[in-house]
């Protein structure tokens, strides 16, 4: 039963996030009069679908791990174009490749941007309905022989800044510690004075809030709301949108920082997950209610938008990379070079999927 629940909520989440992403492409393709032949949620065999008045086939397919919008003239679902000579001149206006460079760039970038807009909308909705947490963190306990104890932190210290970023919520503490590379500068308030401490976190096996195994950077403190005061406030639309923008920006920044640390070897890649991990977490979060489910949808939407902007051929970022080269050169790369890039992109994506799946299975204790 739990497996079916996780599968249901995973498919629901992925379908919404993918639909918004692909609709971004679709909307601007229609705006610039590019013919869309297929709008698919999922891959593989079509389960059901219909044709609209413009001839676009809207369909749901068997494998719910993504989706695509296919333009007239594309040789595959990754929008790899075919040569103009294969089409009659009367059909050229229907093709993406014949549109001005700026229109092609907007059509391609609209998918990831739509994902960011979805996340902002969800965060703003949560802040207006459920409120935003403003509980300030206080150190309740410092573990003996821990990095925090060795640095001089004490029970009762109020955490005011981490790496010079003002702390506005207790939730920010673990996030900023986890995203750090190297030493962490923690500024606390003690006896009405601000004191700075530089601490080197340690990597330890732990469990997240849902009970999943993970490795986490720790400094050896237990925190509680300052004076045990939980402060959650509902925000008006303007403030909610502002903080939603900031949450989206901070998530992107922390994600890129973590990936950068993985590349240079200062962070463990064990937290990189794939569909299995997403499905597991989605099912677990759904047990906590609608608001946590919306939150995980927002974070997954940001991740999907961000990943698609990576300059890897077959992804949106790969197409934008080709357009940048075309803008600099004044003409596109020749087809043979693009073909080499597409093959390289396929290899990179396959490698990343294999690694993420391996991490997922290892997290389940199968390796």
Beta strands, then each sheet from edge to edge (+ up, - down):
strand 1: 36-51
strand 2: 57-71
strand 3: 132-133
strand 4: 137-142
strand 5: 158-162
strand 6: 165-166
strand 7: 183-190
strand 8: 193-200
strand 9: 202-207
strand 10: 213-218
strand 11: 221-225
strand 12: 232-233
sheet 1: 1+ 2-
sheet 2: 3+ 12-
sheet 3: 4+ 11-
sheet 4: 6+ 5- 7+ 8-
sheet 5: 9+ 10-
end
